[in-house]
Amino acid sequence: MNPSKILGNPEEKKRIEELLEKAGKDRVIDSVVSGREDTSPRMLGLGGIVGLKEITKQDMQNSGDIYDVAFSPDNKWLAVGQWPAYLLKFDGKRLEDELAIKLLGKETYSVAFSKCGRYIATGGKKDGSPPYEIKIYALERMYIKGRSNSAIPVKKVRFSPDGKYVAAIRGGAGENIPRLTIYKFEKKNEKLQNIHTEYNITDFEFYPDGKSIAAIWNQHGLFSLGVYRFSNKGILTPSSETRISPVSKLLLSPNGKYFVLASEDKSTSKNELIVLNEPSLKYVFLSGENYDSKIDDIAHDPGSECVVVASGDNLGLFDYRIISLSGHDPKVDDINRSFQNYQVKKLRFSPDGKYLAAACSDKFVRIMEVVRKEK
């Protein structure tokens, strides 16, 4: 991707291009690139990631492809979205398949836990064919607390931080226009109430305070990064919107200060990782390298400014606040070697940042322990 297409003033873009050229396009110093001095403490007081150590894996080949994974807030359960969806018990060392709980429904594309850990949201097909549905399970008794059926496929489902709302991406396949739908989760009445739909949204993230949503808007190949605020009734109203280059994925850092974007320029077959400062949209990090294949997923460490990127059959580790760790770094080479025979399709950190779950193309779920540098 040509950095000149991305947000920022011309002088800033020129500086980044010069830095990338000087550094051999594999190491970028953030404080120089962004032109700011940030002495704020680490998000959760954890050290940055220096490695990932695989501690267990679970063979899921008796089921369909794995589409999504998610840890419960207490790390005791791992939800696996496939055909069908499962809950696997995790004791910190291994996944106990003998304690697996099979969820209702068939093909499940997305799974998510509420922040309180009492509820699970799933999005997928009802019985192998349309209609598609979103279901909310109560973890205590595994009964359904709410559901919403539609003829439009479900791609992503998430709880708001306060648990009052469930947001979902529907559509994006065939003639279905992608849309972001907001549901009010009425726990007492055990219902999901559709209260708002915003069209042409392909990805989104809740802000930590739950009052806003960051979203990627795409209409006929024109992309924008927008921020939408919730009204008292849960209706989304645009707060800001800025044109950006084509992107396939959006993450918001756990502190809400940074946008992490996976660029995907199909016209030039260039794929990059971009990090922007949230209020100013200035560059914080540009990977400066083109991935051979598209970026399949990105996971943001809850405790630092590190992200793990899955692209093709490799994982990349980046600390965008300090320096990029390129494939030349020995620690990252160790990670890459362990994943050369299969593709990582989905990545998800545990809420406390101790573990990283990977859904792989060989139908194994792998759990990695996060190795950190000392504070």
N, C-alpha and C positions, 0 to 999 in steps of 0.2 A: 504494500500500500504506500502511496505517496503521502508523506506527512503533511504536505501542503493542503491536502483535502480535509485534514482534521482541524478541530477548533483551535483557536489561539492566534496571537498576533504574529505578523511576518518575522519580526526579530526573534521571537521565541522559537518559531519553526526552524529558522536558520541556525540558531544555536544548537538545537537538537540534532540537526543533520550533521553539523560539524563535529559534535561530540560522538555521534555514532561512527562517523568516518575515522576519527582519531582513535576511538577505542576498539576498532575492528568489528563494530556492530555486535558486540556481545557483552559490554559492560557499560552501564550508565549511572552516573552519580546523581541522585535525586536532588540534593540541595543545590546543585549547579543548574540542573534542568529547570526546576520549578521556580528558581530565584527566590526562595523563601527559607527562613530559618524556623524550624519547628522543634521545640524542645519538650513537647508534651510527652508524658510517660506512655509506655506501651499500653495497648487497650485493656488487657487484663493483668498486666504485670508479668506476663510470661516472656521467656526469651524467644528469639526468632528460631525458625526451623532450620536445622542443619542436615536432617536426613529422615527417611521413612523406613521402618523395619517391619516387614511382614510377620505377623504373629499367628494368623490362622486364616483358613479359607474354607468355604463350604460349596460343595458340588450341588448345583441347582439344575442339572441337566435333565431331570425328570419333568421339568416344567419348561415353559417357553422362554423366549429371549428376556433378558433382564433390562428393564427400562429405567428403574429408579431405585435408590436406597435412602434410608433416613434413620438416624439414631434417635432414640427417646431421650428426653432431657437428662435422665439419670443413667444413661448408657447401658441399661439392663436389657433393652430390646433393640433389634434392628429390623425395620420394615423393608421388605423387598417387593418392588413392583414388577410383576411379570404375569404369566398366565398359569395359575392364578397368583394372587398376592399372598405373602406369608409374613408372619412375625416370628423372628428367630431370637431365642434367649441368648444373651451374651454375658459371660461372667468375667470379662476383662482379659481372658486368655483364649477362649475358644467360643465358637458358635455351636449351640446345642440343638442339633436338628431334631433330636427326639422330643424336644419341647416346642417344636414349631407349631404355630397356630395358622390354619388356613383361613383366609378372609373370603367372604362371599364375592361372587362375581367372577369374571373371566379375565380378559386382558386388562392389566392395570398399568397405566402409563406414568402415573405420578403418585407419590406417597408423602405425607407430611404429618408431623406431630404438632400438637398445640404446645405453647411454651410451658403451660402448667403440667403437661405430660398426661393429662387425663383422656385426651381424645386423639384419634387418628383420622386423617382425611385421605381418601383415595379417589382417583379419577381414572375412568376407563370404560370398557364395554360391560354391559349388563350380563349377557350370556353368550358372548362370542360374536355378536352382531349388534347393530344399532337396536334400541337406543343406547346412548352413552350416558353414564351417570357419575355423579359425585356422591360419595357416601361418607358419613361421619360415624365413627365407632367410638363407644365408650370403652376405654381400656379395661376398666374394672370387671365388667361382665361380658364384654365383647358383643354387645347388642347395638343395633343401628340407632343413632340419635337423630339422624336427618339424612335426606337424600334429595337429589334434583336430577331429573331425567331430561335429555335433549337429543335431537338427531345430529347435533354438532359434536365432533370428537373433542375429548378433553386432553390437553397437552401438559398442563401444569396446574397444580393446586397447592395453595399455601394458606395458613392461618395468619391473621393479623397478630401482632405481639400481645395485644390485650385479649385475644380470643373472641372478640365480638363479631368479627367478619371472617369470611372465607373468600379468597380471590382465586379465580381460575382463568387460564387461557384456553379458549375453545377455537376450533377451526384451524385454518392455515393449510388444509389439504384439499386438493381439487378446486371446487368452486366455492368452498366455504371461506368467507372473509374472516381472518383472525380477529378475535375480540377478547377483551378483558371483562369478565363478569364479576360483580361484587354481590355476595350473598350475606345477609344477616343471619348469624347462627343463634337461633332461639333455643337455648338449652332446656327451658321449662316445657315448651311446646314440642320439643324434638323436631324442629323444622329448619330448613334452609330457605330463607325468603330472598328471592331475586329482587334486588333494589336498584341496580345500575349496570349498564353495559356501555363500554367504550370500544368503538370499532378500530380496526387496523393496528391493534397492539399485539406485538409478537413476543414480548418478554417483559417481566416486571419484577420489582423487589419492594417490600415494605421498608419504610424507614424505621429505625429502632424505636421511636416514640409511637409508632402506629398511626400518626396523624396524616401521613403522606405516602404516596407510592411513586417510585421512579419507574418509567416505562419507555420501551422502544416503540416508536410509531413508524410504520412502514406503509406507504400508499404508492403503489405502482413504482417501486424501487427508490422512492425518495424517503430517506430515513431522518428521524428526529429523536432527540433525547428529551423527554418531557417529565415534569414533576406535577403530580396531581394531589390536591389536598382534599381530605374528607370533610364534608359538612357534618352538622349534628345528626342528620338523618342517614349518613353513609353515602351521600351522593358525591362523586368525584368532580372537582372543578379544576381546570388547568391553572397552574401557578406559574410555570415557565416552560418554554419549548425552544430548542436550538437545533438547527440542522447539523447532521453529522454524516460521515461516510457510512457505507453499508456495514452493519454489524449483525451477528447471529446470536450473541448472548450478552446478558447484562448481569452484573453483580453490584451490590452496594456493600461497602465495607461495614463491619459490625458497629462501628462508631458513627456511621453515616457521613463520613468526611470525603470518601473517594468513590468514584465510579470505576468499575473494572469492566472493560469491553473486549469482546472477541470480534475482531474485524474480519469480514469475509467479502472480499471484492471478487465476484465471480468473473468479471470482465478481464481481470488480470491474473486470476488464480493466486492472489496474494492473501495470506492470513497472518495477522499479527495480534499481539496482546497490547492493549492501551489502558493506561490508568490516568484519570482526570481528577483534579481537585473539585470537590462537589460545588462549593459556592461560586468559584471563579471559572471553572472549566479549563484551568490551565493544565498543561502536561505535568504529570508526576513521573510517568514511566512510559517508554515506548520500546517494545522488545527489540526493534531494529533487526529482526530476522524474519524471513518468510517460512512458515511451516509448509512442509511438503503436502500435507493434507489439512483439511479444515480442523479447527479447534472443536473437539467433541464436547468438552465440558471444562469448567473452571470451578475450583473450590477455594473459598477464602478462609484462612486460618482465623478463628475467633479471637486469638490472643496476640496477634502481631500483624504486621503488614506483609505477610507472605501469602502467596497464592500458588496453588498447584494446578498445572495446565495439562490436560490430556489431549494429545493430537496424534492420530494414527496409532502406532504401537509404542509410543513413548510418553513419559511423564516429564514435565519441566517444573522446576522449583524457582520461584522469583521472590525476592524481598524488595518491593518497589520503593520503600522508604530509604533504603541504604544503597543497594547495588543489585544488579541483576546477576543471578547465578546461571551462567550459560551451560551448555552441554559439555564444556571443557572442564567444569568443576568436577573433581573426583567423586564428591558425594552424589551429585546429580547423575553422573555416569553409572554409579552403582544402582540408582533407582531405575534408570533407563534399561539397564541390562536385564533386570528382573521382569520387565514387561515387554520384551521384544517379540514374543510369540503370539500375542493377542492384543486386541484393542480394548482400551478402557473407555467405556461408554458413559459412565456416570461416576461422579466423585461427591462425597459428602463428609465433612468433618463432624465429629461429635461436638455437642454444644460447649464442652469444657476444653476442647482442643487437644485432647489426649490421643484420639484415634482418627484415622481416615478410612472410610469405607469406599471400595471401588467395585463397581459392577462391570464385569468383563465380558468380552465377546465369546469366550469359551464356556460361558454359563457358570462361571465360578464367581462367588462374592468373596473378596479378600479384605481383611482388616489389617491395617498397618498402624503400628505405634509411632507416634510423632516424637522424634528425637530433637531436643532443643539445646541451644547453647545456654550456658549458665548466665544468670542475670548479673 
